[in-house]
Amino acid sequence: MKNPATSPHPLPCAVQLGFAGSRRLFEQPPGDPVKQAELDSRVERYLIDMLSQLPHELELHPNHFLVGMSQIACGADLLFTRACLHARPQSIPQRIILPQHRQAYLLATDSDGIADFSADERAQAVSLLNESHIIQERVVSHSADRTVQFMDASAELLRVSDVIVCLLRAESSGKPGGTNELLDRAKVRGVPVLEIRVGLTSGEPTFNRAWHNLGKRWSTGDQDHPFCRPHLPHALAHESVRISVEPLPTVQEFCNPLKHLVSTQAKQHQNLFKFAAVAIITTHTLATIFATLAVVLHKAGGDPGTAANGHSLLDPVLLGIEVMLLLAGFGVHSNLHHSQAARTWAIARVVAELARSLQAIGPHHVYLKHLFFLPLPYSFRPLLRTLNILHLRSTWPERNTEWKPQRDAYIRNRVDDQIRFYERRLVVDNRRLWWCQSTFTICSILAIAATSVKFILTLLSSSNDLLLSTLGTLAIVLPVLAVGGLSWSAALDCEARVETFIETLRFLERQRPFFEQATTVTEFDRLLLETESVLLGETANWFSRRSNTSVT
């Protein structure tokens, strides 16, 4: 099997490219606006070429696509945003990270009262923010302190970027929250960072570039770890679902075929797991019965070397059947373990629920931050980022549409549908749990009774060998059947499912009227993310129970 980290994948996978740069790129800029515009154009063309070469330098696969992340400050940030817009062969989606609300950001002044943006630069920023390649505009700081605001923005870029580019003038000095600080922190953390220093020689721009941490992802003590390019779970690498990154698919174009694939996979592996559970429990129970019969009949037949009553001749047959049953059960268990059916089933179900969640959210533009707080393995992070980016990109044009119809559709297609689902599943799982618990209780009581009767007959020196043998057989077989009932319940995860479904159903019934009473889009967003956190959290918790669980 090919390593998913080094093999091309049939599904698009996002690589987040953080960017920061100097507001003033040249130490002694020309006073002529025409010459300054020419220099800016040269830097922009350089950035466009850099963006086209970056996938090769990072050894990305054809399914990877870049997503820019930056502020929209004057200087380098504006040029980077224009470069993302004019990148070849298609524009690069870009997420805008702001230290404060747009209006306050564009009108901000420094400690000397000098405006950050001139009127022309402010107009350029607004124009770029309205371009089609912008997919998100997000405020990441709640501080009232200007320095802390920029430090928060840099910290967010550092947190979410797979790779960072820093464009600095040659003599740039560090400031708290500035690009130099981001560069230094990226070096320490081990994030691959491309440092580009811009200078002027005889009126011509010069670019000196240097990579840091490209050969490692992070450092712990003296040990370096190689840079790990984002990759999707290998379980999703199915040739029947191949989606091109040129042009990028919408979130629905990505989720619809993916959900069909993983839903089929989940059903197949669930059935395989259930079949294996039945086979293992049945073969071991039957093996115990045949082993007990062999002992009983052997005692009843007297000398095993004779066949006076014919019973002793059955010993090899019964023992042979027992061995075959044990081998069959062991073989099924080994095959289940090596096929990783439980883990594949768990991964497929998680992905199916993620796709279902995004389909339910539909065209409503909201940052899916709840995805990154789910208790899922870190290996899911590239998939979660890709889903979030495709959702932001697909829904950005709808960000200013009326939200109440979207809320009503969400209640109808998600909340009500899940309430009906949990009501149905509770009936089924409660019935299964009742049968498993009843099997354990009845078999345990009968085993206790059989053992007690045999004990009493033994004290009374009873000579009824047939009755004693029958009671002894029941005393052995019935506990095995009782444990088989518990094993089947554990294999189906019945008890945990019932308790989780009851709690989730109660949550949805409480949440539904809150949606209907929502008065602002912000309130709707919070209710939606809270609901999706609970629904996906239930699946994530199930994943942690199921992914590494065998038949117990």
C-alpha positions in Angstrom: 0.0 0.0 0.0 1.3 3.4 -0.9 2.1 5.9 1.8 -0.6 8.6 1.8 1.9 11.2 2.7 3.9 10.7 -0.5 1.2 9.5 -3.0 -1.1 11.7 -5.0 -4.6 11.8 -3.8 -7.8 12.0 -5.9 -9.3 14.7 -3.7 -8.2 18.4 -3.3 -6.2 19.2 -0.2 -5.6 22.8 1.1 -2.2 24.1 2.0 -2.5 27.3 4.0 0.1 29.9 3.1 0.5 32.7 5.7 2.0 36.0 4.6 3.2 39.1 6.3 5.4 41.9 5.1 6.7 45.4 5.7 4.4 48.4 5.2 7.3 50.3 3.6 9.3 47.9 1.4 12.1 50.3 0.4 14.3 52.3 2.7 14.5 55.3 0.4 11.4 55.0 -1.9 11.2 57.3 -4.9 9.2 60.5 -4.5 7.6 60.1 -7.9 4.3 58.2 -7.7 4.8 56.8 -11.1 8.1 55.3 -10.2 6.7 54.0 -6.9 3.9 52.3 -8.8 6.4 50.7 -11.2 8.3 49.3 -8.2 5.1 48.0 -6.7 4.3 46.3 -10.0 7.7 44.7 -10.1 7.3 43.3 -6.5 3.8 42.1 -7.4 5.1 40.2 -10.5 7.8 38.7 -8.3 5.2 37.5 -5.8 3.1 36.0 -8.7 6.2 34.1 -9.9 6.9 33.0 -6.3 3.4 31.7 -5.9 3.7 29.7 -9.1 7.1 28.2 -8.0 6.0 27.4 -4.4 4.3 24.1 -5.1 7.4 22.8 -6.7 9.7 24.0 -3.9 7.4 22.4 -1.3 7.1 19.2 -3.4 3.4 19.4 -3.3 1.2 16.9 -5.2 -1.2 17.9 -8.0 -4.1 17.6 -5.6 -2.7 20.3 -3.3 -3.9 23.9 -3.7 -2.7 27.0 -2.0 -4.8 29.3 0.2 -3.4 32.7 1.1 -3.7 34.1 4.6 -2.8 37.7 5.4 -3.9 41.0 6.7 -4.7 43.8 4.2 -2.3 46.4 5.4 -0.7 48.9 3.0 2.6 47.9 1.5 3.4 44.2 1.2 0.0 42.9 2.2 -1.8 44.8 -0.6 0.8 43.5 -3.1 0.4 39.9 -1.9 -3.4 40.2 -2.2 -3.1 41.5 -5.7 -0.7 38.6 -6.5 -3.2 36.1 -5.2 -5.8 37.6 -7.4 -3.6 37.5 -10.5 -1.8 34.2 -9.8 -1.5 31.7 -12.6 -3.3 29.5 -13.8 -6.1 30.6 -11.5 -6.6 33.0 -8.6 -5.5 31.7 -5.2 -8.3 31.8 -2.5 -7.4 34.2 0.3 -8.5 34.5 3.9 -8.1 38.0 5.4 -7.1 38.1 9.0 -7.8 41.5 10.7 -6.6 42.7 14.2 -9.8 44.8 14.4 -13.0 45.5 12.5 -12.5 46.6 8.9 -13.7 50.2 9.4 -11.5 50.7 12.5 -8.6 49.0 10.8 -8.7 51.2 7.6 -9.1 54.4 9.6 -6.5 53.5 12.3 -3.6 55.8 13.2 -0.3 55.1 14.9 1.0 56.5 18.2 2.0 59.8 16.4 -1.5 60.2 15.0 -0.4 59.3 11.4 -3.0 57.4 9.5 -2.0 53.8 8.5 -3.7 54.2 5.1 -3.7 57.0 2.7 -7.0 57.7 1.0 -5.7 55.9 -2.2 -4.4 52.9 -0.2 -7.7 52.7 1.7 -9.6 52.6 -1.6 -7.2 49.9 -2.9 -7.8 47.8 0.2 -11.6 48.1 -0.1 -11.5 47.3 -3.8 -9.4 44.1 -3.1 -11.7 43.0 -0.3 -14.5 43.0 -2.8 -12.6 40.7 -5.3 -13.9 37.2 -6.0 -10.8 35.4 -4.7 -11.4 36.7 -1.1 -13.2 33.9 0.8 -13.2 35.2 4.4 -12.7 38.4 6.4 -12.2 37.6 10.1 -11.3 39.7 13.2 -9.0 37.7 15.4 -8.4 40.0 18.4 -10.6 41.3 21.1 -8.0 43.5 22.7 -8.3 47.3 23.0 -4.5 47.6 22.8 -3.1 48.3 19.3 0.1 46.4 19.8 -1.7 43.3 21.3 -4.1 43.4 18.3 -1.3 43.0 15.8 0.4 40.4 18.0 -2.9 38.4 18.0 -3.1 38.6 14.2 0.5 37.3 13.9 -0.2 34.5 16.4 -3.2 33.4 14.4 -1.2 33.3 11.2 1.4 31.3 12.9 -1.2 28.9 14.4 -3.0 28.0 11.2 -0.4 28.3 8.5 1.3 25.3 6.9 3.9 27.6 5.3 4.7 31.3 5.9 6.2 33.9 3.6 7.7 37.1 5.1 8.5 40.0 2.7 10.7 42.5 4.4 12.7 45.5 3.3 16.5 44.9 3.7 17.0 47.0 6.8 13.7 46.2 8.5 13.9 46.1 12.3 11.6 44.2 14.6 8.5 45.6 16.4 6.1 43.7 18.7 3.4 42.1 16.5 5.4 42.9 13.3 6.7 40.7 10.5 10.1 40.3 12.1 8.6 38.9 15.2 6.4 36.5 13.2 9.6 35.4 11.3 11.5 34.7 14.5 8.6 32.8 16.1 8.1 30.7 13.0 11.8 29.8 13.0 11.6 28.7 16.6 8.4 26.8 16.2 9.8 25.0 13.1 7.2 26.2 10.6 8.6 26.4 7.1 9.1 30.1 6.4 10.4 31.8 3.3 12.2 35.1 4.1 12.4 37.6 1.3 14.4 40.8 1.7 13.7 43.6 -0.7 16.2 46.3 -1.6 17.0 48.9 -4.2 20.1 48.8 -6.4 20.5 51.6 -9.0 16.8 52.1 -8.8 16.0 48.5 -9.5 14.4 46.2 -6.9 16.5 43.2 -5.7 15.2 40.2 -3.9 17.2 38.0 -1.5 15.4 34.9 -0.4 16.2 32.2 2.2 14.2 29.2 3.4 14.0 28.3 7.1 12.8 25.0 8.5 11.9 23.6 5.0 13.5 20.3 5.9 11.8 20.0 9.3 8.4 20.6 10.7 9.2 21.3 14.3 12.0 20.6 16.8 11.9 18.9 20.2 15.2 19.0 21.9 17.9 17.8 19.6 15.5 15.9 17.3 14.3 17.3 14.1 11.0 16.1 12.5 10.6 16.3 8.7 8.1 18.8 7.3 4.8 16.9 6.8 2.9 18.1 3.8 -0.9 18.1 4.5 -2.6 15.0 3.3 -6.1 13.6 3.5 -6.9 10.2 5.1 -5.8 7.4 2.9 -9.2 5.7 3.3 -10.6 8.5 1.1 -8.2 7.8 -1.8 -10.7 6.0 -4.0 -10.4 6.2 -7.8 -14.2 6.4 -8.2 -14.1 9.9 -6.6 -11.6 12.1 -8.4 -12.0 15.9 -8.2 -9.8 18.4 -10.0 -8.3 21.4 -8.3 -8.5 23.4 -11.5 -11.0 24.9 -11.1 -11.6 24.4 -7.4 -14.8 22.5 -6.6 -17.6 24.0 -4.6 -18.2 22.5 -1.2 -21.2 20.6 -2.5 -19.2 19.3 -5.5 -16.6 18.0 -3.0 -19.0 16.7 -0.4 -21.7 15.0 -2.5 -19.5 12.3 -4.2 -17.4 12.0 -1.1 -20.4 11.3 1.1 -21.7 8.7 -1.3 -18.3 6.9 -1.2 -17.8 6.9 2.5 -21.5 6.1 3.3 -21.1 3.0 1.2 -17.7 2.2 2.8 -19.2 2.7 6.3 -22.1 0.3 5.6 -19.9 -2.4 4.1 -17.4 -2.3 7.0 -20.2 -2.1 9.6 -21.8 -5.2 8.1 -18.4 -6.9 8.0 -17.8 -6.0 11.7 -21.3 -7.3 12.7 -20.7 -10.6 10.8 -17.3 -11.0 12.4 -18.8 -10.4 15.9 -21.6 -13.0 15.3 -19.1 -15.5 13.9 -16.6 -15.1 16.8 -19.2 -15.3 19.5 -21.0 -18.2 17.8 -17.9 -20.3 17.1 -16.5 -19.9 20.6 -19.8 -20.7 22.2 -20.3 -23.8 20.1 -16.7 -24.9 20.8 -17.4 -24.7 24.5 -20.5 -26.9 24.0 -18.6 -29.5 22.0 -15.8 -29.5 24.5 -18.2 -30.1 27.3 -20.0 -32.9 25.5 -16.7 -34.6 24.8 -15.9 -34.6 28.6 -19.4 -35.8 29.5 -19.5 -38.5 27.0 -16.0 -39.6 27.7 -16.9 -40.1 31.4 -20.1 -41.9 30.5 -18.2 -44.2 28.1 -15.7 -45.6 30.6 -12.4 -46.8 29.2 -11.5 -44.7 26.2 -9.7 -47.7 24.7 -13.0 -49.7 24.4 -16.2 -49.0 22.5 -18.6 -51.0 24.6 -21.3 -48.4 24.5 -20.1 -46.5 21.5 -19.7 -43.2 23.3 -15.9 -43.1 23.4 -15.7 -43.3 19.6 -17.3 -39.8 19.5 -14.4 -38.2 21.4 -12.1 -37.6 18.4 -15.1 -36.3 16.4 -16.2 -33.8 19.1 -12.7 -32.6 19.8 -12.1 -32.2 16.1 -15.2 -30.1 15.7 -14.1 -28.0 18.7 -10.7 -27.4 17.2 -12.2 -26.4 13.8 -14.6 -24.0 15.5 -11.8 -22.4 17.5 -9.7 -22.0 14.4 -12.6 -20.5 12.5 -13.3 -18.0 15.3 -9.6 -17.1 15.6 -9.3 -16.7 11.8 -12.2 -14.3 11.7 -10.8 -12.3 14.5 -7.3 -12.1 12.9 -8.9 -11.1 9.5 -11.0 -8.4 11.3 -7.9 -7.1 13.0 -5.6 -7.0 9.9 -8.3 -5.6 7.7 -8.8 -2.7 10.2 -12.5 -2.9 9.4 -13.5 -1.2 12.7 -11.1 1.8 12.0 -12.1 2.1 8.4 -15.8 2.0 9.4 -15.1 4.7 12.0 -13.2 6.9 9.6 -15.9 6.5 6.9 -18.7 7.4 9.3 -16.9 10.5 10.6 -16.3 11.8 7.0 -19.9 11.0 6.1 -21.2 13.0 9.0 -18.8 15.9 8.2 -20.1 16.0 4.6 -23.7 15.7 5.9 -23.1 18.7 8.3 -21.8 20.9 5.5 -24.7 19.9 3.2 -27.1 20.9 6.0 -25.4 24.3 6.6 -25.8 24.9 2.9 -25.1 28.4 1.5 -24.9 30.1 4.9 -21.5 31.8 5.2 -20.0 31.0 8.6 -16.5 30.2 9.7 -16.6 26.5 10.7 -14.3 26.9 13.8 -16.1 24.2 15.6 -14.5 21.6 13.3 -11.1 22.2 14.9 -12.3 21.6 18.5 -13.8 18.2 17.8 -12.0 15.4 19.7 -10.6 13.8 16.5 -7.0 12.7 15.7 -4.7 15.4 14.3 -4.6 13.4 11.1 -8.1 14.8 10.3 -6.9 18.4 10.4 -6.0 18.7 6.6 -9.5 17.4 5.7 -11.2 19.7 8.2 -9.2 22.7 6.8 -10.1 21.8 3.3 -13.8 21.5 4.1 -13.7 24.8 5.9 -11.9 26.6 3.0 -14.2 25.1 0.3 -17.2 26.1 2.4 -15.9 29.7 2.9 -15.1 30.0 -0.8 -18.5 28.6 -1.9 -20.6 30.7 0.5 -18.7 34.0 0.4 -21.0 35.4 -2.4 -24.0 34.6 -0.2 -22.7 36.4 2.9 -25.1 39.3 2.6 -28.2 37.4 1.7 -31.2 37.2 4.0 -30.4 34.7 6.8 -33.9 33.8 8.0 -34.7 31.5 5.0 -31.4 29.8 5.6 -32.3 29.4 9.3 -35.7 27.9 8.4 -34.0 25.5 5.9 -31.5 24.4 8.6 -34.3 23.7 11.1 -36.2 21.7 8.6 -33.3 19.8 7.0 -31.0 19.4 9.9 -32.6 19.8 13.3 -35.9 18.1 12.6 -34.3 15.4 10.5 -31.9 14.6 13.4 -34.7 14.5 15.9 -36.5 11.9 13.8 -33.3 9.9 13.3 -32.5 9.7 17.0 -36.1 8.8 17.8 -36.0 5.9 15.4 -32.5 4.7 16.5 -33.5 4.9 20.2 -36.3 2.3 19.5 -33.9 0.0 17.7 -31.0 0.3 20.1 -33.2 0.0 23.2 -34.6 -3.2 21.8 -31.2 -4.6 21.1 -29.9 -3.6 24.6 -33.0 -5.2 26.2 -32.3 -8.5 24.4 -28.6 -8.5 25.3 -29.2 -7.7 28.9 -32.1 -10.3 29.1 -29.8 -13.0 27.6 -27.2 -12.3 30.2 -29.7 -12.2 33.1 -31.6 -15.4 32.1 -28.5 -17.4 31.3 -26.8 -16.3 34.5 -29.8 -17.2 36.6 -30.1 -20.6 34.9 -26.4 -21.2 35.4 -26.6 -20.4 39.1 -29.6 -22.7 39.4 -28.0 -25.6 37.5 -24.8 -25.3 39.6 -26.8 -25.1 42.9 -28.9 -28.2 42.0 -25.7 -30.1 41.1 -24.1 -29.0 44.4 -27.1 -30.3 46.4 -27.2 -33.6 44.5 -23.5 -34.1 45.1 -24.0 -33.6 48.8 -26.8 -36.1 48.7 -24.5 -38.6 46.9 -26.9 -38.9 44.0 -26.1 -41.7 41.6 -28.0 -40.2 38.6 -25.0 -39.7 36.4 -27.1 -38.4 33.4 -28.7 -35.7 35.5 -25.4 -34.7 37.0 -23.7 -34.6 33.6 -26.6 -32.5 32.2 -26.4 -30.0 35.1 -22.6 -29.8 34.7 -22.9 -29.1 31.0 -25.4 -26.3 31.7 -23.2 -24.9 34.4 -20.4 -24.5 31.8 -22.4 -23.5 28.7 -24.9 -21.0 30.2 -22.2 -18.6 31.5 -20.6 -18.6 28.1 -24.0 -17.7 26.5 -24.4 -15.0 29.2 -21.0 -13.5 28.3 -21.9 -13.8 24.6 -24.9 -11.6 25.2 -22.6 -9.0 26.8 -20.1 -9.3 24.0 -22.8 -8.7 21.4 -24.0 -5.6 23.3 -20.5 -4.3 23.5 -19.8 -5.0 19.8 -22.8 -3.0 18.8 -22.0 -0.3 21.3 -25.6 -0.4 22.4 -25.5 1.0 25.9 -23.3 4.0 25.0 -25.4 4.7 21.9 -28.7 4.7 23.9 -27.3 7.1 26.6 -25.7 9.4 23.9 -28.9 9.4 21.7 -31.1 10.3 24.7 -28.9 13.2 25.7 -28.5 14.5 22.1 -32.3 14.2 21.4 -33.0 16.2 24.6 -30.5 18.9 23.4 -32.1 19.2 20.0 -35.6 19.5 21.4 -34.3 22.3 23.7 -32.4 23.9 20.9 -35.1 24.0 18.3 -37.3 26.8 19.7 -34.1 28.9 20.2 -33.5 28.8 16.5 -37.1 30.0 15.8 -36.7 32.8 18.3 -33.3 34.0 16.9 -33.4 37.7 16.1 -29.9 38.3 14.5 -27.6 36.4 12.2 -25.0 36.4 14.9 -27.4 34.6 17.2 -28.2 32.1 14.4 -24.5 31.5 13.8 -23.9 30.7 17.4 -26.8 28.3 17.7 -25.8 26.6 14.4 -22.2 26.1 15.5 -23.3 24.9 18.9 -25.7 22.4 17.3 -23.1 21.1 14.9 -20.6 20.8 17.7 -22.9 18.5 19.6 -24.0 16.4 16.6 -20.4 16.0 15.2 -19.1 15.7 18.8 -21.3 12.6 19.3 -19.8 11.1 16.1 -16.3 12.0 17.2 -16.8 10.4 20.6 -18.1 7.3 18.9 -15.0 7.3 16.7 -12.7 7.3 19.7 -14.7 4.3 21.2 -15.0 2.4 17.9 -11.8 3.0 15.9 -9.6 0.8 18.0 -12.2 -1.6 19.4 -12.4 -5.3 18.5 -15.1 -7.8 19.3 -14.9 -8.2 23.1 
